[in-house]
Amino acid sequence: MSKMKIKPIGDRVLVEAIEDKEQVKGGIVIPDSAKEKPLEAKVIALGTGKVDEDGKRIEFDVKVGDVVLTSKYGGTEVKYDGKEYKLVSTSDILAVIESK
């Protein structure tokens, strides 16, 4: 496995969408183009952090490995090494999904 070479800058976070496993509803196969974009994603890498007015770094509310909910249309889609990722601002991360 190769080491991730995309390093976000500032308050951006690199996430990888967690695909919904269900592709058949009522016996009808739904094509990829008709599926909604997933909102659930895994945090892959963190940026350098946002800087406040006093020049201090603001810590991230998420960490690498967290599963998060992102806004539907936020961020920028990126393809790297045959995989699809999304670069989102911390403001596009709506929640962290905690495991039981």
C-alpha positions as CSV (number, residue, x, y, z in Angstrom):
1,M,0.0,0.0,0.0
2,S,1.4,3.4,-1.0
3,K,1.6,6.3,1.4
4,M,-0.9,9.1,0.8
5,K,0.8,11.9,-1.1
6,I,-2.0,14.5,-1.0
7,K,-1.5,16.9,1.8
8,P,-4.4,19.4,2.3
9,I,-3.5,23.0,3.1
10,G,-5.2,25.3,5.7
11,D,-8.4,24.1,7.2
12,R,-9.1,21.6,4.5
13,V,-9.6,17.8,5.0
14,L,-9.2,15.0,2.5
15,V,-12.0,12.5,2.8
16,E,-12.9,9.3,0.9
17,A,-16.6,8.6,0.4
18,I,-18.0,5.5,2.0
19,E,-20.1,3.9,-0.7
20,D,-23.6,2.6,0.0
21,K,-23.4,-1.2,-0.4
22,E,-27.1,-1.5,-1.6
23,Q,-27.4,-1.2,-5.4
24,V,-30.6,-3.1,-6.0
25,K,-34.0,-1.9,-4.9
26,G,-37.1,-3.9,-5.8
27,G,-35.1,-5.9,-8.4
28,I,-34.0,-2.8,-10.3
29,V,-30.3,-2.0,-10.6
30,I,-29.7,1.7,-10.1
31,P,-27.0,3.1,-12.4
32,D,-24.2,5.0,-10.7
33,S,-25.2,8.2,-12.5
34,A,-28.7,8.1,-10.8
35,K,-27.4,7.5,-7.3
36,E,-27.1,10.4,-4.9
37,K,-23.6,11.3,-3.8
38,P,-22.7,9.8,-0.4
39,L,-22.6,12.1,2.5
40,E,-20.7,9.7,4.7
41,A,-16.9,9.7,4.4
42,K,-13.7,8.6,6.1
43,V,-11.0,11.3,7.0
44,I,-7.8,10.4,5.1
45,A,-5.6,13.5,5.8
46,L,-5.8,16.8,7.6
47,G,-4.5,20.2,6.5
48,T,-2.1,22.5,8.3
49,G,-5.0,24.1,10.3
50,K,-6.7,27.4,10.3
51,V,-5.0,30.4,11.9
52,D,-6.9,32.8,14.1
53,E,-6.5,36.6,14.3
54,D,-3.7,36.2,16.9
55,G,-1.7,33.8,14.7
56,K,-2.5,30.7,16.7
57,R,-3.5,27.5,15.0
58,I,-7.0,26.2,15.6
59,E,-7.2,22.5,16.2
60,F,-9.3,20.3,14.0
61,D,-12.5,18.8,15.5
62,V,-11.8,15.6,13.5
63,K,-8.8,13.2,13.2
64,V,-7.6,10.8,10.6
65,G,-9.8,7.7,10.5
66,D,-12.9,9.4,11.7
67,V,-16.2,8.8,9.8
68,V,-17.9,12.0,9.1
69,L,-21.0,13.5,7.4
70,T,-20.2,16.1,4.8
71,S,-22.5,18.6,3.1
72,K,-23.9,17.2,-0.2
73,Y,-22.4,19.7,-2.6
74,G,-19.4,21.0,-0.6
75,G,-15.8,20.4,-1.5
76,T,-13.8,19.5,-4.6
77,E,-13.6,16.0,-6.0
78,V,-10.1,14.7,-6.7
79,K,-8.9,11.5,-8.4
80,Y,-5.6,10.1,-7.3
81,D,-4.0,6.7,-7.8
82,G,-7.3,5.4,-9.3
83,K,-9.4,6.4,-6.3
84,E,-11.8,9.2,-5.8
85,Y,-11.4,11.6,-2.9
86,K,-12.9,14.9,-1.9
87,L,-11.2,18.0,-0.4
88,V,-13.6,19.7,2.0
89,S,-13.3,22.7,4.2
90,T,-13.9,22.1,7.9
91,S,-17.1,24.1,7.5
92,D,-18.4,21.4,5.1
93,I,-18.0,18.7,7.8
94,L,-21.4,18.5,9.6
95,A,-20.8,15.8,12.2
96,V,-18.6,12.9,13.3
97,I,-20.2,9.5,13.4
98,E,-19.2,7.7,16.6
99,S,-19.1,4.0,16.8
100,K,-21.1,2.3,19.6
